[in-house]
Amino acid sequence: MKTTIRLDFDKMDGLVPAIAQDYGSGEVLMLAFMNAEAWRKTLDTGIVHYWSRSRGCLWKKGEQSGNIQQVKEIRVDCDSDCVLIKVKQIGEAACHTGYRSCFFNLVRGEEVITDGEIVFDPKTKYGEK
């Protein structure tokens, strides 16, 4: 059955959570947010676009770093208010801190353990902060 998907951008003031997952390995790479414009650009270009809450603007993933996300498959949850985007991660990593995945912190009891290695230097990609 085919239908036209309409995401529910009303529940979170115009945004929906978007989970990026590596298409081949299944590794969860990151969680970000999309507004209607980011959603449309993603569908139109096949490259993932997000809405940056901190900067208040649209951004194409990898625009500065070169670590873009090519859409391989999109799934929408049952309430149409969250998307799972299976991607081909082009470039070294999804995380702006230099790790492949944003989920490199492993919680064990009260401890947080770094579970991953840095694959690029953020200062090189983004400049000094």
HUWOBEL-V203649 format. One record per backbone hydrogen bond with DSSP energy under -1.0 kcal/mol. CO is the residue of the C=O (numbers start at 1). NH is the residue of the N-H. E is the energy in kcal/mol with one decimal. If there is no record, write none. Layout:
BEGIN
co=CO nh=NH e=E
co=CO nh=NH e=E
END
This chain:
BEGIN
co=7 nh=9 e=-1.2
co=9 nh=14 e=-2.6
co=10 nh=13 e=-1.0
co=16 nh=34 e=-2.4
co=17 nh=83 e=-2.4
co=18 nh=32 e=-2.4
co=19 nh=85 e=-3.5
co=20 nh=29 e=-2.7
co=20 nh=30 e=-1.5
co=21 nh=87 e=-3.0
co=22 nh=26 e=-1.9
co=27 nh=22 e=-3.1
co=29 nh=102 e=-3.5
co=30 nh=20 e=-2.7
co=32 nh=18 e=-3.1
co=33 nh=51 e=-3.4
co=34 nh=16 e=-2.0
co=35 nh=39 e=-2.4
co=36 nh=40 e=-2.4
co=37 nh=41 e=-2.6
co=38 nh=42 e=-2.3
co=39 nh=43 e=-2.4
co=40 nh=44 e=-2.8
co=41 nh=45 e=-2.5
co=42 nh=46 e=-2.3
co=46 nh=71 e=-3.0
co=48 nh=61 e=-2.0
co=50 nh=59 e=-2.7
co=52 nh=56 e=-1.8
co=52 nh=57 e=-1.0
co=57 nh=52 e=-3.2
co=59 nh=50 e=-3.0
co=60 nh=63 e=-2.3
co=62 nh=66 e=-2.4
co=66 nh=68 e=-1.6
co=68 nh=90 e=-2.8
co=69 nh=48 e=-2.5
co=70 nh=88 e=-2.6
co=73 nh=86 e=-2.9
co=75 nh=84 e=-3.1
co=77 nh=80 e=-1.6
co=80 nh=8 e=-4.1
co=82 nh=77 e=-2.4
co=83 nh=19 e=-2.8
co=84 nh=75 e=-2.9
co=85 nh=21 e=-2.5
co=86 nh=72 e=-3.0
co=86 nh=73 e=-1.8
co=87 nh=23 e=-3.2
co=88 nh=70 e=-2.3
co=95 nh=98 e=-1.6
co=98 nh=119 e=-3.6
co=99 nh=95 e=-1.5
co=100 nh=94 e=-2.6
co=104 nh=115 e=-3.8
co=106 nh=113 e=-3.3
co=108 nh=111 e=-2.4
co=111 nh=108 e=-2.7
co=113 nh=106 e=-3.3
co=121 nh=125 e=-1.6
co=122 nh=126 e=-3.2
co=123 nh=127 e=-1.5
END
